[in-house]
Amino acid sequence: MGPVPKSKKKLSGWANFPAIEADVFEPQDAAGVGYVVKHTSSIIARGNGKSYGDASLSPVVLSTLGLNRILHFDPDKGLITCEAGVLLADILPVILSAGWFFHVTPGIKSITVGGAIASDVHGKNHPAKGCFSNWLISVELMIGDGSIVLCSRDENPDLFWQTCGGMGWTGVIISATFQLMRIQSSVMRQQTVHGANLEQLFAAFEENNDAGYAAAWIDTTAGLKNFGRGAVHFAEHDSAPSSLIWPETKTKNIRFFAPSWILNPLSIRAHNAIYFNKNKPGVKYVHMDDYFYPLDRITNWNRLYGRRGFVQYQFCIPEEKAFDGFKSVLEAIRKSADTPFLSVMKRHGERPPEAIHSFPIKGYSLALDFPRTRTILSLVEILDDIVWQFDGKIYLTKDACSNAKMGRVDPGSFGEPKFWSLLKGRIG
Ligand SMILES: Cc1cc2nc3c(=O)[nH]c(=O)nc-3n(C[C@H](O)[C@H](O)[C@H](O)COP(=O)(O)OP(=O)(O)OC[C@H]3O[C@@H](n4cnc5c(N)ncnc54)[C@H](O)[C@@H]3O)c2cc1C
């Protein structure tokens, strides 16, 4: 095996902050990954760079996008084995036409299987289905000496669980096998419920506890009697059989970075009023692509935040403290000069005790997208204090600037020092 292509690139996560210059290796197969791992002293694996912060940034980066082969698909059992750099978007057309979908999918399909495992991603159905690891059968992991270790619940179980949500610190995932879910229709029945304030929003989640999927949008600009109002979208897979062809979707592209002032408290308030009124209570039938991946319609929507980028702050607070925690967070935001453009609330269930690095804890999470202003870091400090006080934690794959303790993970306690990212250095 000869040297692997390497080039200097400007890299960032999806939020365009922070951005660094890195040496990027681009191996095309496991042997190439082995060459890079053996010939570098410090490296981090990078999938499609859709984590928001500094999780896949390091002075030396190993891109897995060349490992893009689906190795085996059993259409009877719904089992798929693929290399780590395969995108969920590339798997969808193959599995849907045979009547299968992911048990767990995040709100974006252009992420790699390796990224889904390393962040142990969750979807809008966490109480029922857990995280990606719940459906993961096995992983081939390249460790620091260049050897490949098969990890599953039975073989090398510690390494298996440390790799799920382990942010790439245990090694480079080469390939994985996971279980898919049977479906009959590509249509979702979606019901929207309004909560006129935060109490009603939480009540809507409680009352629809058995909904297959649930996620809410919160209007963080509303005050007084509308404080914490929002729209909750509940959904189920439609039971009537329908075409199972994954569509070729047309996307719009934001070609240039928008001026940073475009998203300001006034324009965000106006956007929120329009969103609330447009998303009226009622039932509608939508294609899975629109339900699960609405943001994928606009390529490079992150450029709307301008060159300075943005900060996504996603936290989870245990069930019994979630309402008070959310109230304190929303009050702190209203007192500050910063306003999030997007805010998504989800409910989470129990996690398997072995899934020690998974982000969700039984309770509620809120993801907030803030334009990166001069004052945002001070607000993050305040939010960290509140979330900590309510026994919460943040999602490391979104993080770029929180206090080191907030992920409730000790990077020094597992993995290999060789697999190093800016995130690991910042919180380790
Ligand atoms: C619009 C949008 C919506 C999202 N919605 C959700 C959501 O609903 N739920 C959710 O959980 N997440 C969500 N995310 C976050 C996203 O799913 C995760 O950050 C995911 O890990 C990104 O995968 P990636 O392939 O882009 O990996 P990268 O961003 O490149 O890397 C993410 C982490 O995985 C590690 N990694 C990647 N590949 C490997 C490998 N082969 N071996 C070892 N480590 C590896 C990296 O080192 C890094 O720590 C969303 C992101 C966006 C942009």
The ligand as a MOL file (V3000), in Angstrom:
LIG
                    3D

  0  0  0     0  0            999 V3000
M  V30 BEGIN CTAB
M  V30 COUNTS 53 58 0 0 0
M  V30 BEGIN ATOM
M  V30 1 C -29.5480 19.6850 9.6750 0
M  V30 2 C -29.0070 18.7260 10.6930 0
M  V30 3 C -29.8990 18.0020 11.4510 0
M  V30 4 C -29.4250 17.0960 12.4060 0
M  V30 5 N -30.3420 16.3940 13.1310 0
M  V30 6 C -29.9190 15.5270 14.0850 0
M  V30 7 C -30.8570 14.7610 14.8360 0
M  V30 8 O -32.0630 14.8800 14.6500 0
M  V30 9 N -30.3550 13.8930 15.7420 0
M  V30 10 C -29.0150 13.7160 15.9420 0
M  V30 11 O -28.6450 12.8890 16.7810 0
M  V30 12 N -28.0960 14.4310 15.2330 0
M  V30 13 C -28.5290 15.3210 14.3140 0
M  V30 14 N -27.6070 16.0400 13.5910 0
M  V30 15 C -26.1750 15.8180 13.8610 0
M  V30 16 C -25.5560 14.7380 12.9510 0
M  V30 17 O -26.4460 13.6720 12.7440 0
M  V30 18 C -24.2960 14.1830 13.6160 0
M  V30 19 O -23.4020 15.2140 13.9380 0
M  V30 20 C -23.5580 13.1350 12.7780 0
M  V30 21 O -22.5410 12.5610 13.5580 0
M  V30 22 C -22.9030 13.7630 11.5260 0
M  V30 23 O -22.3430 12.7270 10.7470 0
M  V30 24 P -21.1530 13.0300 9.7320 0
M  V30 25 O -20.9990 11.8460 8.8490 0
M  V30 26 O -21.3700 14.3270 9.0680 0
M  V30 27 O -19.9230 13.0490 10.7280 0
M  V30 28 P -18.8700 14.2120 11.1020 0
M  V30 29 O -19.6070 15.4540 11.4140 0
M  V30 30 O -17.8220 14.2700 10.0820 0
M  V30 31 O -18.2640 13.6000 12.4580 0
M  V30 32 C -19.0640 13.5300 13.6260 0
M  V30 33 C -18.3220 12.6940 14.6760 0
M  V30 34 O -18.2290 11.3450 14.2170 0
M  V30 35 C -16.8590 10.9130 14.1890 0
M  V30 36 N -16.7390 10.0090 13.0450 0
M  V30 37 C -17.2200 10.1820 11.7950 0
M  V30 38 N -16.9230 9.1060 11.0290 0
M  V30 39 C -16.2400 8.2460 11.8180 0
M  V30 40 C -15.6480 6.9610 11.6110 0
M  V30 41 N -15.7040 6.3240 10.4350 0
M  V30 42 N -15.0120 6.3890 12.6420 0
M  V30 43 C -14.9400 6.9900 13.8420 0
M  V30 44 N -15.4850 8.1880 14.1020 0
M  V30 45 C -16.1330 8.8120 13.1050 0
M  V30 46 C -16.0480 12.1890 14.0440 0
M  V30 47 O -14.7500 12.0230 14.5630 0
M  V30 48 C -16.8820 13.1600 14.8860 0
M  V30 49 O -16.5540 13.0000 16.2400 0
M  V30 50 C -28.0300 16.9320 12.6160 0
M  V30 51 C -27.1350 17.6630 11.8370 0
M  V30 52 C -27.6070 18.5580 10.8860 0
M  V30 53 C -26.6310 19.3500 10.0650 0
M  V30 END ATOM
M  V30 BEGIN BOND
M  V30 1 1 1 2
M  V30 2 1 2 3
M  V30 3 2 2 52
M  V30 4 2 3 4
M  V30 5 1 4 5
M  V30 6 1 4 50
M  V30 7 2 5 6
M  V30 8 1 6 7
M  V30 9 1 6 13
M  V30 10 2 7 8
M  V30 11 1 7 9
M  V30 12 1 9 10
M  V30 13 2 10 11
M  V30 14 1 10 12
M  V30 15 2 12 13
M  V30 16 1 13 14
M  V30 17 1 14 15
M  V30 18 1 14 50
M  V30 19 1 15 16
M  V30 20 1 16 17
M  V30 21 1 16 18
M  V30 22 1 18 19
M  V30 23 1 18 20
M  V30 24 1 20 21
M  V30 25 1 20 22
M  V30 26 1 22 23
M  V30 27 1 23 24
M  V30 28 2 24 25
M  V30 29 1 24 26
M  V30 30 1 24 27
M  V30 31 1 27 28
M  V30 32 2 28 29
M  V30 33 1 28 30
M  V30 34 1 28 31
M  V30 35 1 31 32
M  V30 36 1 32 33
M  V30 37 1 33 34
M  V30 38 1 33 48
M  V30 39 1 34 35
M  V30 40 1 35 36
M  V30 41 1 35 46
M  V30 42 1 36 37
M  V30 43 1 36 45
M  V30 44 2 37 38
M  V30 45 1 38 39
M  V30 46 1 39 40
M  V30 47 2 39 45
M  V30 48 1 40 41
M  V30 49 2 40 42
M  V30 50 1 42 43
M  V30 51 2 43 44
M  V30 52 1 44 45
M  V30 53 1 46 47
M  V30 54 1 46 48
M  V30 55 1 48 49
M  V30 56 2 50 51
M  V30 57 1 51 52
M  V30 58 1 52 53
M  V30 END BOND
M  V30 END CTAB
M  END
